[in-house]
Amino acid sequence: MTFIKEILTELEKLAPLPYQEDYDNAGLLVGSPDTEVTGILFTLDITEEVVDEAIRKHCNLIVAHHPVIFKGLKKLNGKNYVERTVIRAIKNDIALYATHTNLDHVVGGVNWQIARRLGLQNTKVLAPKKQILNKLAFFCPVANTQNILDALFEAGAGEIGDYRHCSFRSEGLGTFLPGENANPVIGARGDLETVNEHRVEVLLPAHLQAQVLNALKRTHPYEEVAYYMSALENENQEVGAGAIGELPEPMETADFLAYLKDSMEASVIKYTEPTGRKIRRVAVCGGAGSFLLRNAISAAADVYVTADYKYHEFFDAEGRIMICDIGHYESEVFTKNLLHDYISGKFSNFALCLSEISTNPVRYFS
């Protein structure tokens, strides 16, 4: 027996909700986390047709990339597709969950799916985020250091890129004088005590601060724990917008365009004047990505693959890079495969289905 909350826990390990943009509405949109899962349908968008598909396939949880409820709903009268979709889901006891910009921002997320389809190597975050890392420094008896660190690592501290259990320690003398109401583990009330201690420092994602501090206080032997937590300006190389990588071999522009169209199953590609260089370094951003053009140029990308470019924005390439707009749906539709594969590696006791419905509202005439 598996409950929706267990699915959400795994999804949010992949893409923590605090990594979503302020304007976003990722998370559980409809339904109770305490409901038992009968099946999951993975989709890019949630529409009435997708809810009907979930009903036919006996799936009571729909996991999507785009949140169907994006702005506040003041009424549920069924006057538009959003209201009708939500009403239909509620009437049929189907939970709706979206993992949106938080999935855009993580290694292994939306942009990594594009990179995999294009066969990119050495893929990295294009625009790493700042102000999402904290540093914890604390003091403890030397004999207790490792036990405390093990608990902090379990809580999510000490991870830097592909490295785990990262910390720094230095040894010194700590002093304290227990007051009359103190209950010291070491020493006695009224006596000045000197102890060999470690000063220990670890990095942690800011959104894990509470659980890391709980782990510190739970495992630290002292009645009063000496520590301080500070916010960092450092970029988190594992979290941010877009991605950049390299093709195994350079390609001529015409060959790359054909390869891109085939790999992403795009109907059309809008692109700027080629630079004359062969294509090797490729920057990508699923969905509307014009805001990352300068990052792509600064990273010496030969081409920038994204979507939703406006006419005047194409001029910004200025011969320094080739912009390829493959369409919003086309750039992100394979996110449903990413989510399906991720969850299938965690659960196998109920149906996991890929939506067969194209939710692309755009049509092409050729």
C-alpha positions in Angstrom: 0.0 0.0 0.0 1.5 3.4 -1.1 0.1 6.8 -0.3 0.3 10.0 -2.3 2.5 11.6 0.3 5.1 8.9 -0.3 5.2 9.8 -4.0 5.5 13.5 -3.2 8.4 12.8 -0.9 10.3 11.2 -3.7 9.4 13.8 -6.3 10.5 16.5 -3.9 13.8 14.8 -3.4 14.4 15.2 -7.1 13.0 18.8 -7.2 12.5 20.4 -3.8 9.6 22.8 -3.8 11.7 25.7 -2.3 13.5 25.8 -5.6 10.5 27.0 -7.5 10.2 30.7 -8.5 8.1 33.0 -6.3 5.4 33.4 -9.0 5.0 29.6 -9.4 2.5 27.2 -8.0 4.2 23.8 -7.9 3.1 21.1 -5.4 -0.1 19.2 -4.6 -2.9 21.3 -6.2 -5.9 19.0 -5.6 -6.3 16.0 -3.3 -5.2 14.6 0.0 -1.6 13.3 0.6 -3.1 10.6 2.8 -4.9 8.9 -0.2 -3.8 5.5 -1.3 -2.4 5.5 -4.8 -4.1 3.3 -7.4 -2.1 4.5 -10.4 -0.2 7.6 -11.7 -0.6 9.3 -15.0 2.4 11.5 -16.1 1.7 14.4 -18.4 3.1 17.8 -19.5 -0.2 19.7 -19.0 -3.4 18.9 -17.1 -6.6 19.3 -19.2 -10.1 17.8 -19.1 -9.0 15.2 -21.6 -6.0 14.2 -19.5 -8.3 13.8 -16.4 -10.6 11.6 -18.6 -7.6 9.6 -19.6 -6.7 9.1 -15.9 -10.2 7.9 -15.2 -10.0 5.3 -18.0 -6.6 4.1 -16.8 -7.7 3.9 -13.1 -5.1 6.5 -12.1 -6.0 8.6 -9.1 -2.9 10.8 -9.2 -1.8 13.0 -12.2 1.8 14.3 -12.1 2.4 17.2 -14.5 5.1 19.7 -15.2 2.8 22.7 -15.7 0.4 23.6 -12.8 -3.2 23.8 -14.1 -3.9 26.2 -11.2 -1.4 29.0 -11.8 -3.3 32.1 -10.6 -5.8 32.2 -7.7 -9.2 30.7 -8.3 -12.0 32.8 -6.8 -14.8 30.7 -8.2 -15.4 27.2 -9.5 -18.2 27.7 -12.0 -16.7 25.8 -14.9 -16.5 28.9 -17.1 -13.0 28.0 -18.4 -10.8 24.9 -18.9 -9.0 25.4 -15.6 -12.1 25.4 -13.5 -13.7 22.6 -15.5 -10.5 20.5 -15.1 -10.3 21.0 -11.4 -14.0 20.2 -10.9 -13.6 17.1 -13.0 -10.6 15.9 -10.9 -12.4 16.6 -7.6 -15.6 14.8 -8.7 -13.5 11.7 -9.6 -11.2 11.8 -6.6 -8.1 12.4 -8.7 -5.2 14.3 -7.1 -3.2 16.8 -9.2 0.4 17.5 -8.6 2.8 19.8 -10.5 6.6 20.0 -10.4 7.3 23.1 -12.5 10.2 25.6 -12.1 11.6 23.6 -9.2 12.2 20.8 -11.8 13.6 23.3 -14.2 16.2 24.3 -11.7 17.8 21.0 -10.7 20.5 18.8 -12.1 18.6 15.8 -13.6 15.5 17.9 -14.3 13.9 19.4 -17.4 17.0 20.8 -19.1 19.0 17.6 -18.4 16.2 15.7 -20.3 16.8 17.9 -23.3 20.6 17.5 -23.0 20.2 13.7 -22.9 18.0 13.7 -26.0 20.7 15.8 -27.8 23.5 13.5 -26.5 25.3 16.4 -24.8 28.3 15.7 -22.6 29.8 17.5 -19.6 26.4 19.1 -18.9 26.4 21.9 -16.3 23.9 24.4 -15.0 23.9 27.5 -17.2 22.9 30.1 -14.6 23.5 28.8 -11.1 21.3 30.3 -8.3 22.7 32.4 -5.5 21.5 32.9 -1.9 20.2 29.3 -1.5 23.1 28.0 0.5 23.8 28.3 4.3 26.9 27.6 6.4 26.6 26.0 9.8 29.5 26.4 12.2 29.3 24.7 15.7 31.5 23.6 18.6 31.5 20.2 20.2 33.8 17.8 22.2 36.3 16.1 20.0 34.8 12.7 20.9 31.4 13.6 19.6 32.3 15.2 16.3 31.8 12.3 14.0 28.5 11.2 15.5 27.1 14.7 15.1 28.4 14.9 11.5 26.8 11.6 10.6 23.4 13.0 11.7 24.0 16.3 9.8 24.9 14.4 6.6 21.8 12.3 7.0 19.7 15.5 7.3 21.1 16.8 4.0 24.2 18.9 5.0 27.7 18.5 3.5 26.9 18.0 -0.2 28.9 19.9 -2.7 28.3 18.8 -6.3 29.2 15.2 -6.7 30.9 15.1 -3.2 29.2 14.0 0.0 30.1 14.2 3.7 32.0 17.5 3.1 33.1 19.3 6.3 35.9 21.2 7.9 37.1 21.0 11.5 39.8 22.6 13.6 40.7 21.8 17.2 41.0 24.2 20.1 40.0 24.8 23.7 36.4 25.6 24.8 35.6 27.1 28.1 32.4 27.5 30.1 31.2 28.1 33.6 27.9 26.4 34.4 25.4 28.5 36.4 23.5 27.3 39.4 20.5 26.2 37.3 22.6 24.5 34.6 22.7 20.7 34.1 26.2 20.3 32.5 27.2 17.0 30.8 30.8 17.9 31.5 32.0 19.7 34.6 30.1 21.0 37.6 28.0 24.0 38.5 30.2 26.9 39.6 33.4 25.4 38.2 35.2 26.8 35.1 35.6 24.0 32.7 38.1 23.6 29.8 37.4 21.1 27.1 39.2 20.0 23.9 36.7 20.9 21.2 36.3 20.9 17.5 34.9 23.9 15.5 33.1 22.2 12.6 31.7 23.8 9.5 29.3 22.4 6.9 27.3 23.7 3.9 23.6 23.0 3.5 20.7 24.0 1.2 18.9 26.9 3.0 15.6 25.1 2.8 17.0 22.3 5.0 18.1 24.6 7.8 15.4 23.5 10.3 16.0 19.7 9.9 19.8 20.2 10.0 19.5 22.2 13.2 17.2 19.6 14.7 19.8 16.9 13.9 22.5 19.0 15.5 20.6 19.6 18.7 19.4 16.0 18.9 22.9 14.5 18.7 25.0 17.2 20.5 25.9 16.3 24.1 25.7 19.8 25.6 22.7 21.3 27.2 23.3 24.6 25.3 24.7 24.1 21.8 27.1 26.8 20.6 26.5 27.4 16.8 25.8 30.0 14.2 24.1 29.8 10.9 25.0 32.2 8.1 23.6 32.8 4.6 26.0 32.6 1.7 26.3 34.5 -1.6 27.9 31.5 -3.2 26.4 30.1 -6.4 25.0 26.6 -6.0 26.4 24.8 -9.1 23.7 22.1 -8.8 20.7 24.5 -8.9 19.8 27.1 -11.5 18.3 27.8 -14.8 19.2 26.3 -18.2 22.0 23.9 -19.0 25.0 23.8 -21.3 27.0 20.9 -22.7 28.9 19.7 -25.7 28.1 17.5 -28.6 30.4 14.5 -29.0 31.6 15.9 -32.3 31.2 19.4 -34.0 28.3 19.6 -36.5 27.6 21.8 -39.5 24.7 24.1 -39.0 22.3 22.3 -41.4 23.2 18.9 -39.9 22.6 20.2 -36.4 19.2 21.7 -37.3 18.1 18.4 -38.8 19.4 16.5 -35.8 17.7 18.9 -33.4 14.4 18.6 -35.2 14.6 14.8 -35.2 15.8 14.5 -31.6 13.1 16.8 -30.1 10.4 15.6 -32.5 9.8 19.3 -33.4 7.5 20.2 -36.3 9.4 23.4 -37.1 12.4 25.3 -35.8 12.7 29.1 -35.9 16.3 30.1 -35.9 18.6 33.1 -36.4 21.3 33.6 -39.0 24.0 30.9 -38.4 27.3 32.3 -37.1 29.5 30.4 -39.6 31.0 28.3 -36.8 30.4 24.6 -36.4 28.1 23.6 -33.6 29.7 22.0 -30.6 28.7 23.9 -27.4 24.9 23.8 -26.9 22.9 25.8 -24.3 19.4 24.7 -23.6 16.4 25.9 -21.6 13.0 24.2 -21.6 10.1 26.6 -22.1 10.4 30.4 -22.4 14.1 31.0 -22.2 15.0 34.4 -23.7 16.1 35.6 -20.3 19.1 33.3 -20.5 20.6 34.5 -23.8 23.4 36.5 -22.2 24.3 33.5 -20.1 24.5 31.3 -23.1 26.7 33.8 -25.0 29.0 34.3 -21.9 29.4 30.5 -21.7 30.6 30.5 -25.3 27.7 28.4 -26.6 27.4 28.1 -30.4 23.7 27.6 -30.3 20.9 28.3 -27.8 17.9 25.9 -27.9 14.8 27.1 -26.2 11.2 28.3 -26.9 8.8 31.2 -27.0 11.1 33.8 -28.6 9.4 37.0 -29.6 10.3 38.6 -33.0 12.4 41.5 -31.6 14.2 39.2 -29.2 15.8 37.3 -32.1 17.8 40.4 -33.0 19.7 40.0 -29.7 21.7 37.1 -31.2 23.7 39.8 -33.1 25.7 37.1 -34.9 27.3 35.9 -31.7 25.2 32.8 -31.3 22.4 31.0 -33.2 19.0 30.9 -31.4 16.8 27.9 -32.1 13.2 28.2 -31.0 11.7 24.7 -31.1 8.4 25.4 -29.4 7.3 25.4 -25.8 5.5 22.0 -25.9 8.3 20.4 -27.9 11.0 21.6 -25.5 9.2 20.2 -22.4 7.0 17.3 -23.5 9.6 14.7 -22.6 9.5 15.8 -19.0 6.7 13.3 -18.5 9.1 10.6 -19.5 11.7 11.9 -17.0 9.1 11.8 -14.2 7.8 8.4 -15.2 11.3 6.9 -15.3 12.2 8.5 -12.0 9.2 7.2 -10.1 9.3 3.8 -11.7 12.7 3.3 -10.1 11.1 3.9 -6.7 7.7 2.1 -6.9 6.4 -0.9 -8.7 3.2 -1.9 -6.9 0.7 0.1 -9.1 0.3 1.3 -12.6 2.6 4.1 -13.9 1.2 5.5 -17.2 2.5 8.1 -19.8 -0.3 10.3 -21.1 -1.0 9.5 -24.7 -2.7 12.9 -25.3 -1.0 15.8 -27.0 -1.8 18.8 -25.0 -0.1 21.2 -27.4 -2.5 24.1 -28.1 -0.4 25.1 -31.1 -1.0 23.8 -34.6 1.3 24.0 -37.6 0.3 24.2 -41.3 2.7 23.1 -43.9 
